[in-house]
Amino acid sequence: MAHGDGVNVQVRRFRLTVVEGPAAGKQCESSEDRSTIGSQDGNDLQVADPTVSRYHCEIVVEGSRAAVIDLGSKNGTTLDGVHIKHAYLRDGSLLRLGKTVIRFDLAPEINRVLTSERRAFGQLVGASPAMRHVFALLERAAASDATVLLEGETGTGKGEAAEALHRNSARKSGPFVTVDCGAIPANLLESELFGHERGAFTGATAQRVGSFEEANGGTIFLDEIGELPPDLQPKLLRVLETRTLRRVGGTGTVKVDVRIVAATNRDLRAEVNAGRFRADLYFRLAVVRCALPALRQRPEDLPLVSESLLRRLGADDEQLALLAQPGFHERLASAAWPGNVRELRNYLERCLVFQDALPLGAEPALPSAPQRTGDAAMIAEPLTIARDRAALEFERQYLETLLARHDRMIDAAAAAGIGRVYLYKLMVKHGLRRRDS
């Protein structure tokens, strides 16, 4: 369905037609390589049906096929009678969203997807069609002051993309200020963002300028924006709409001239559906959406990315010969890299330390089982005690591997599927500490 011509990528168009439900007869044709369907204004196909979620599902061209992805909808998505989360479409497939049925048809026309001739943008590196599309979006976004939402898994380079946007913009001589919304306690985040006046709360002995004011004339990067507490979302929305803020404990407003770039490893549309993120704030943030592909989705970029990382790690020409070892790139490409570029960087750094290509540890690490001590030792204590001791050992090994793979607590907690507070309690229980603590 998609093919490349140099740096030009052409994608087969598709048509969506509502064949049953309140919006029967409504159509939309794809203008890019993806289209969203939902009841909220702003979808490519807006369906006025109360049984359809605000952002219900998305149609995405993936290589030679088109896929439908449910966006955490309330009533789910059915493809040709089967409930799905992510599935491939065929010409004429029928999608059911609540009481609405939509037909997917391939169109004879093609779309030309925006691409760039670049092989790098800041510290982002790649020559794959996916990355050249990302570079083209970033180039256009850098030339404007539009708010940008960067999406992608942990370790895909959202922070690097945000900084490159700033360095290539008209604001490059201004400050670049980063706020990690997931790393700052909720009760301190408002002051971090907007500042506070003296006496605003216990301990506020002096006025403090917040990150928005610090970024005046430049760019503020709101990392992990999906972690923003609900009570702060309307306050951020007001800043986006008016470019003014009110410090905590203050009565007057302060004007700010700042470009806003946000990033998330969540799908904020699913968060909107779940009621955890305001739809109007999402609109304001997603003026330009840029999805950074996972490393496993662009294996052809591994040689370029690996060389770039090794050079940034200070590798000399002799050490760069590591890349020429027989089968080295094939081994890299065979790994899943759940931690993406960050995990690849850590692996290559270990290779430099040991001056060799280490056995790959890129698959999701399951700690090795405790050594079997023999039948006699195994039954020397009651079953419940032996079982608890084995579980405790597994838990510790799991945590050690998890913390070695992820630099930030929020990323480690997300990968483990647990809350940050619970992760911290487990670390205390096992006497473990973060590497940066």
C-alpha positions, 0 to 999 in steps of 0.5 A: 500500500505504501512505496518509496521513490527516493525520499518521496513516499506514496501511500494508497488512499482509502475511503471511510463510509458510514453505512449504518447508524445516525450518521449513515451516508457520511464519508471521508477520504484519507489525506495522510497515512492515518485517519481518526474516527470519533464523536469529537470535533477534530476527528477525520471522520466525526460520527454523531453517535452517543455510543461512539467514543470521542476518539474511538479508533484510528486507521493507519497505513503500516507498510503495505497494509492498513490497520485499525487501532482501537483508542481505548473506546468505551464500547470497543471496535469490531472488525468483520464481527470480531472484537479487536484492539489492533488488526489489519483491514482488507478492502471492504472491511466493516467496522462497528463502533457502538451503533455505527457501522463503517466500511473501509474501501481502498481508493485508486488514488495515492497520497504523497506523504511529506518527507525530508532529505535529511538523515538527521535532525539534531540528535535524531538519526535515521534514513527510513521513510518513517524517520524522514517523515518525522524530520519533515514534520519537525522542519515545518514545525520549527519554522512556526510557533505552533504548539507541538505534541511529540508522541512515542514510546519511552526512549524514542527520542522525544526530548531530543526532538523537542530540543532540536525543534528549539535549536532550529527555530527563530527562538533558538537564542532564547532559553530552552526549559524542560519540566518533567510533569511525571517526576515532580510531586503533584503538590509542587508542580503548579509552583514549578510551572507558574511560580509563587508569591512570597507567603503563598504556602508554608515555606514560601519565604520568597517570590519564585519565578516558574518555568513558564517565565524562565522560558520567556522568549524561548521554548518550554518542553512539558515532558510526560504531559499525560501525567499532569494532574486534573486540577492543573489541566484547566490552568495550563489550558488558560496559559495556552489560550491567553499566554498569561499566567497567575503565580500561586498566591498571586492576584495579578497576571503575568504575560509570557512569550513562549513556544510550547512543546509537549511529549507523552508516551501515552495515547492522550486520545485514550486518556480523553476517552477515559476522562483523565485528560481534558479534550480541549487541552488535547486540542490546544496541545496537538496543533502539530502531532508528531509520532516518533517510531519505535526502534523495532519499527525502523530496523534499517536505521540501526547502522546509522543510529549505532554509529551516531551513538558510538561517536557520541559516546567518544568511540575512536576509529578502532572502537567503531570497528565493532560495527563491522564485526560479522553479523553484528547489525543482524543481531541488533536487528533481531532484538526487540529493544523495548527501551528503544534508542536509550536501551541501544545506547546503554548496550553499546556503552557496555560494548565499549567498556568490554571492547567486544560485542556482548550477548544481547540483552535486548529482549524484555528481561525475565530474571533467571530462576533461583538455583535449584538446591536439591530435593532435600533442601527444598523440603527442609522448610514448609511450602509457604515459606519456601514459596515466599522466599523464591517469590522474594528472590524473583521480585528482587531480580526483576527490580534490579533488571528493571532499574538497570534498563530505565533511567527514570522512575516513571519509565520503570513503573510504566514498563512494570505496569505498576504505580511509582509509589508502589515501585518505590516501596518495593525498592525500599523493601529490597534495599535498592536505590536508583543509579542517580540517587 
